[in-house]
Amino acid sequence: MAGRRRRRERRGRHAQTDRPSPHPAGERAGAKAESRRRESLEVRHARLRRIRTIIGAVGFVPLVGSLLCNFGVEPFCVIPREIYLGIWAALFGTFLGLTVRMWRERRAAGRGAVPR
């Protein structure tokens, strides 16, 4: 079977160069890369949105705890109000940080830059 040639070898070189591809190879690769990048961005945003929602909901716990202490609910007064507000500030800062990160990544993707 050493004398047999494959089909692409029998066709010859002119068959490969006669008809141009409807989509140049670079264009297809670019479209695929863009599609993958966009899909990756959507996955990251969905994860960040979920984390941001949870942190936003948990952020109300120390805020409500500090306010309940003002209204005379004794179990909440065991922890000083400054601790409650410090925890709330940390959670709120995290919430804002995630929001800004999502905003910057969305803008970078719109410009075509690769997000870090």
Salt bridges, closest charged atoms under 4 A:
GLU27 OE2 - HIS23 ND1 3.89
GLU34 OE1 - ARG37 NH2 2.66
GLU34 OE2 - ARG38 NH2 2.91
GLU105 OE1 - ARG44 NE 3.44
GLU105 OE1 - HIS45 NE2 3.76
GLU105 OE2 - ARG101 NE 3.48
